[in-house]
Amino acid sequence: MDLVTLDDIRAAAERITSGVVRTPLLPCPWADSGRPLWLKPETLQPIGAFKIRGAVNAIARLDDDARRRGVVAYSSGNHAQAVAYAAAQEGIAAHIVMPRSTPQIKIDNTRSYGAEVVLCGDGQRERVAYEIVAERGAVLVPPFDHPDIIAGQGTIGLEIAEDLPDVDVVLVPVSGGGLASGIASAVTALRPDAKVIGVEPELAADTRESLRSGSLVDWSIEARNRTIADGLRSQPSELTFAHLSAHLHDLVTVTEDEIRSAMAVLARKGRLVAEPSGAVALAAFLYHAGELPEGRTVVVVSGGNVDPVLLSDVLSRSLDEE
């Protein structure tokens, strides 16, 4: 299986320049841990999450015939918004399949970009998406299982290595694995001594089990859906698992309470609104330091499309606990 290369990622960076924000590295003087910390806030992207990078790269590579036929995506939210946004920028029709359990804010945002949203039951989104592909002749833009998606997400790692050449540790959320695959591919190519560590919720830790066993392990949808981190309920593909196996140094897991606490810390100290999926990497930094390598650390805050009611509850509870 061919893996995405540094040249692929650099080519993606050239393609997405006009449609994607080059997010800064934010130093965190409030992180009193003895480890210098920077945040990579992908919450600042036009759609509020990193997914726009892969979507813009994949759509930029479509030929004229594919553009006329339109695109299809399936997603619990951020990839849906990314494809809808990128397609709208190019004047391409987009059909987005989303589970009914997706937070309403993500459904509404996807529709706001002009996409046709098709809601389905949990575990049915891929089947419904392929039905639309067959019916309409549209092109599928998968959420993580494609080299163009991985290369697009890898531009985050490219930016980290350029902006902090002496980076020691990068903490990145893991779900389907496209983000971690791309970042790890870029960082390990440019900074061989740096360690890229994946982070999963304990309630959706299928990737950790897979990496430890050496082959993909299946967790039921019901098991994975227990986590508050709705963006981290997917499982790696053969393609992303190959990248993670080759480039990821380790993987740690965090609890639901730790995720909530990290969301509150990001809001109150980092001045960043993060969804649960976007806060898991900071949760690992704050509560699992003993499992992590020492040194200059970058935490990828992958998304900020959080339900306002959930965010209010998280912040209220954090005040009550002080």
C-alpha positions as CSV (number, residue, x, y, z in Angstrom):
1,M,0.0,0.0,0.0
2,D,1.5,3.4,-1.1
3,L,1.6,5.9,1.7
4,V,1.3,9.7,1.4
5,T,4.6,11.4,1.0
6,L,6.0,14.7,2.1
7,D,5.9,15.8,-1.6
8,D,2.2,14.9,-1.7
9,I,1.6,17.1,1.4
10,R,3.7,20.0,0.0
11,A,1.7,19.8,-3.3
12,A,-1.6,19.9,-1.2
13,A,-0.3,23.0,0.6
14,E,0.1,24.8,-2.7
15,R,-3.4,23.8,-3.8
16,I,-5.2,24.9,-0.7
17,T,-3.5,28.3,-0.1
18,S,-6.4,30.4,-1.2
19,G,-9.1,28.5,0.6
20,V,-7.6,27.6,3.9
21,V,-6.3,29.6,6.8
22,R,-2.7,29.0,7.9
23,T,-3.4,28.8,11.6
24,P,-0.8,30.2,14.0
25,L,0.9,28.4,16.9
26,L,-0.3,30.0,20.1
27,P,2.1,29.9,23.1
28,C,0.4,29.0,26.4
29,P,2.1,30.7,29.4
30,W,-0.8,29.5,31.5
31,A,0.2,25.8,31.1
32,D,2.1,25.4,34.3
33,S,3.5,22.0,33.6
34,G,7.2,22.4,33.1
35,R,6.6,21.6,29.4
36,P,6.4,24.5,26.9
37,L,3.0,24.3,25.2
38,W,1.6,25.7,21.9
39,L,-1.9,25.3,20.5
40,K,-2.6,24.8,16.8
41,P,-6.2,26.3,16.6
42,E,-7.9,24.7,13.6
43,T,-11.0,26.2,15.1
44,L,-10.0,29.4,13.2
45,Q,-10.8,27.8,9.8
46,P,-13.8,29.1,7.8
47,I,-15.8,26.1,8.8
48,G,-14.4,25.9,12.3
49,A,-12.4,22.7,11.9
50,F,-9.4,21.1,10.2
51,K,-11.5,19.1,7.8
52,I,-11.5,22.0,5.3
53,R,-7.9,21.2,4.3
54,G,-8.6,17.7,3.0
55,A,-11.9,18.7,1.4
56,V,-10.4,21.7,-0.5
57,N,-7.4,19.5,-1.7
58,A,-9.6,16.7,-2.8
59,I,-12.1,18.9,-4.7
60,A,-9.3,20.9,-6.3
61,R,-8.1,17.7,-8.0
62,L,-11.5,16.9,-9.6
63,D,-11.6,17.1,-13.4
64,D,-14.3,19.0,-15.3
65,D,-16.5,15.9,-15.8
66,A,-16.5,15.1,-12.0
67,R,-17.3,18.7,-11.2
68,R,-20.4,18.6,-13.4
69,R,-21.6,15.5,-11.7
70,G,-21.3,16.9,-8.2
71,V,-19.9,15.5,-5.0
72,V,-21.2,13.3,-2.1
73,A,-19.9,13.1,1.4
74,Y,-20.9,11.3,4.6
75,S,-20.0,12.7,8.0
76,S,-21.1,13.4,11.5
77,G,-20.4,17.1,11.0
78,N,-17.1,18.7,10.3
79,H,-16.2,16.9,7.1
80,A,-19.8,17.5,6.0
81,Q,-19.3,21.3,6.5
82,A,-15.9,21.2,4.8
83,V,-17.1,19.5,1.6
84,A,-20.2,21.7,1.5
85,Y,-18.0,24.8,1.9
86,A,-15.4,23.7,-0.6
87,A,-18.0,22.7,-3.2
88,A,-19.8,26.0,-2.9
89,Q,-16.6,27.9,-3.4
90,E,-16.1,26.0,-6.7
91,G,-19.8,26.1,-7.8
92,I,-20.2,22.3,-7.4
93,A,-23.4,20.6,-6.2
94,A,-22.9,18.8,-2.9
95,H,-25.0,16.0,-1.3
96,I,-24.1,15.4,2.3
97,V,-25.3,12.3,4.3
98,M,-25.4,12.9,8.1
99,P,-26.6,10.8,11.0
100,R,-29.8,12.2,12.7
101,S,-27.8,12.1,16.0
102,T,-25.4,14.8,14.6
103,P,-25.5,18.0,16.7
104,Q,-28.0,20.3,15.1
105,I,-25.5,23.1,14.8
106,K,-23.4,21.0,12.4
107,I,-26.5,20.1,10.3
108,D,-27.6,23.7,10.1
109,N,-24.1,24.9,9.2
110,T,-23.8,22.3,6.4
111,R,-27.1,23.5,4.9
112,S,-26.0,27.1,5.2
113,Y,-23.4,26.4,2.5
114,G,-26.0,25.3,0.1
115,A,-25.6,21.6,0.3
116,E,-28.4,19.1,0.2
117,V,-28.4,17.3,3.5
118,V,-29.7,13.8,3.7
119,L,-30.3,12.5,7.3
120,C,-30.0,8.8,8.1
121,G,-29.8,6.4,11.1
122,D,-26.6,5.7,12.9
123,G,-24.4,3.3,11.0
124,Q,-26.2,3.9,7.7
125,R,-24.4,7.0,6.3
126,E,-21.9,5.1,4.1
127,R,-24.6,2.9,2.6
128,V,-26.8,6.0,1.9
129,A,-23.9,7.9,0.4
130,Y,-23.1,5.1,-2.0
131,E,-26.7,4.9,-3.1
132,I,-26.6,8.6,-4.0
133,V,-23.4,8.1,-5.9
134,A,-25.0,5.3,-7.9
135,E,-28.2,7.3,-8.5
136,R,-26.7,10.6,-9.5
137,G,-23.3,9.6,-10.8
138,A,-21.7,12.0,-8.3
139,V,-18.2,11.7,-6.9
140,L,-17.6,10.5,-3.4
141,V,-15.3,12.6,-1.2
142,P,-14.6,10.4,1.8
143,P,-13.9,11.8,5.3
144,F,-10.5,10.2,5.7
145,D,-10.0,7.1,3.5
146,H,-8.2,8.8,0.5
147,P,-4.7,10.0,-0.2
148,D,-5.9,13.5,-1.1
149,I,-7.7,13.9,2.2
150,I,-4.7,12.6,4.2
151,A,-2.3,14.9,2.3
152,G,-4.6,17.9,2.9
153,Q,-4.7,17.3,6.6
154,G,-1.0,16.7,6.6
155,T,-0.5,20.4,5.8
156,I,-1.1,21.0,9.5
157,G,2.0,19.0,10.3
158,L,3.9,20.9,7.6
159,E,3.0,24.2,9.3
160,I,3.9,22.9,12.7
161,A,7.4,21.8,11.6
162,E,8.0,25.1,9.8
163,D,6.8,27.3,12.6
164,L,8.4,25.4,15.5
165,P,11.5,23.6,14.0
166,D,12.5,22.2,17.4
167,V,9.1,20.7,18.2
168,D,9.4,17.5,20.4
169,V,5.9,16.3,20.7
170,V,2.7,16.7,18.7
171,L,-0.6,15.6,20.2
172,V,-3.4,15.0,17.7
173,P,-7.0,13.5,18.0
174,V,-7.6,10.2,16.3
175,S,-10.8,8.9,14.8
176,G,-10.9,7.7,11.2
177,G,-7.2,8.6,11.2
178,G,-6.9,11.0,8.3
179,L,-5.7,13.9,10.5
180,A,-3.2,11.9,12.5
181,S,-2.0,10.1,9.4
182,G,-1.3,13.3,7.6
183,I,0.3,15.2,10.5
184,A,2.4,12.2,11.5
185,S,3.6,11.7,7.9
186,A,4.7,15.4,7.6
187,V,6.2,15.8,11.1
188,T,8.2,12.6,11.1
189,A,9.6,13.4,7.6
190,L,10.7,16.8,8.6
191,R,11.6,16.3,12.2
192,P,12.6,12.6,12.6
193,D,13.2,13.0,16.4
194,A,9.8,14.5,17.1
195,K,7.1,12.2,18.5
196,V,3.5,12.3,17.2
197,I,1.1,11.0,19.8
198,G,-2.5,10.1,19.0
199,V,-5.3,10.8,21.5
200,E,-8.7,8.9,21.7
201,P,-11.6,8.9,24.2
202,E,-11.5,5.8,26.4
203,L,-15.0,5.1,25.2
204,A,-13.9,4.9,21.5
205,A,-10.4,3.5,21.9
206,D,-10.6,1.1,18.9
207,T,-7.4,2.5,17.3
208,R,-5.3,2.0,20.4
209,E,-6.5,-1.6,20.6
210,S,-5.8,-2.1,16.8
211,L,-2.3,-0.7,17.1
212,R,-1.5,-2.9,20.0
213,S,-2.8,-6.0,18.3
214,G,-1.2,-5.2,14.9
215,S,-4.5,-5.3,13.0
216,L,-7.8,-3.5,12.8
217,V,-10.2,-4.3,15.6
218,D,-13.9,-3.5,15.2
219,W,-15.8,-1.8,17.9
220,S,-19.6,-1.6,17.6
221,I,-21.3,1.7,16.7
222,E,-23.1,1.6,20.0
223,A,-19.9,1.3,21.9
224,R,-18.2,4.2,20.1
225,N,-21.3,6.4,20.3
226,R,-21.0,6.5,24.1
227,T,-18.3,9.2,24.0
228,I,-19.2,12.9,24.1
229,A,-16.6,13.5,21.4
230,D,-19.0,12.9,18.5
231,G,-16.3,13.7,15.9
232,L,-14.2,10.8,17.1
233,R,-16.6,7.9,16.7
234,S,-15.2,6.6,13.4
235,Q,-12.7,3.8,12.9
236,P,-9.5,3.8,10.8
237,S,-9.5,2.3,7.3
238,E,-6.8,0.0,6.0
239,L,-5.2,3.1,4.4
240,T,-5.1,5.3,7.5
241,F,-4.2,2.3,9.7
242,A,-1.1,1.7,7.5
243,H,-0.1,5.4,8.0
244,L,-0.7,5.3,11.8
245,S,1.3,2.1,12.1
246,A,4.2,3.5,10.2
247,H,4.4,7.0,11.7
248,L,2.5,7.3,15.0
249,H,4.8,7.0,18.0
250,D,2.1,6.1,20.6
251,L,-1.6,6.6,21.5
252,V,-3.1,7.6,24.8
253,T,-6.8,7.7,25.9
254,V,-8.7,10.3,28.0
255,T,-11.9,10.1,30.0
256,E,-15.1,12.0,29.4
257,D,-14.6,14.2,32.5
258,E,-11.1,15.0,31.2
259,I,-12.5,16.0,27.8
260,R,-15.0,18.3,29.5
261,S,-12.4,19.8,31.7
262,A,-10.1,20.5,28.7
263,M,-12.9,22.2,26.9
264,A,-13.3,24.5,29.9
265,V,-9.6,25.2,30.1
266,L,-9.4,26.1,26.4
267,A,-12.3,28.5,26.8
268,R,-11.2,30.2,30.0
269,K,-7.4,30.2,29.6
270,G,-6.8,29.7,25.9
271,R,-9.8,31.9,24.8
272,L,-10.7,29.2,22.3
273,V,-14.1,27.5,21.9
274,A,-13.5,23.8,21.2
275,E,-15.9,20.9,20.6
276,P,-15.2,17.8,22.7
277,S,-13.3,16.2,19.8
278,G,-11.1,19.3,19.5
279,A,-10.2,19.2,23.3
280,V,-9.0,15.6,23.6
281,A,-5.4,16.4,22.8
282,L,-5.2,19.0,25.5
283,A,-6.9,16.6,27.9
284,A,-3.9,14.2,27.3
285,F,-1.4,17.0,28.0
286,L,-3.2,18.1,31.2
287,Y,-4.0,14.7,32.7
288,H,-1.6,12.1,31.2
289,A,1.7,13.8,31.3
290,G,3.3,10.7,32.7
291,E,2.5,8.8,29.5
292,L,4.0,11.5,27.2
293,P,7.5,12.3,26.1
294,E,9.1,15.4,27.5
295,G,9.8,18.6,25.5
296,R,8.2,21.3,23.5
297,T,4.6,20.2,22.8
298,V,2.0,21.2,20.2
299,V,-1.6,20.4,20.9
300,V,-3.8,20.3,17.8
301,V,-7.2,21.8,18.6
302,S,-9.0,20.2,15.7
303,G,-12.5,21.8,15.8
304,G,-14.8,24.3,17.5
305,N,-18.3,23.4,16.3
306,V,-19.8,22.7,19.7
307,D,-23.5,22.7,20.6
308,P,-24.1,25.9,22.7
309,V,-26.1,24.0,25.3
310,L,-23.2,21.6,25.8
311,L,-20.6,24.4,26.0
312,S,-22.7,26.2,28.6
313,D,-23.0,23.0,30.7
314,V,-19.3,22.4,30.5
315,L,-18.4,25.9,31.6
316,S,-21.0,25.9,34.4
317,R,-19.8,22.7,35.8
318,S,-16.2,23.9,35.8
319,L,-17.1,26.9,37.8
320,D,-19.0,24.7,40.3
321,E,-16.0,22.5,40.7
322,E,-13.6,25.4,41.6
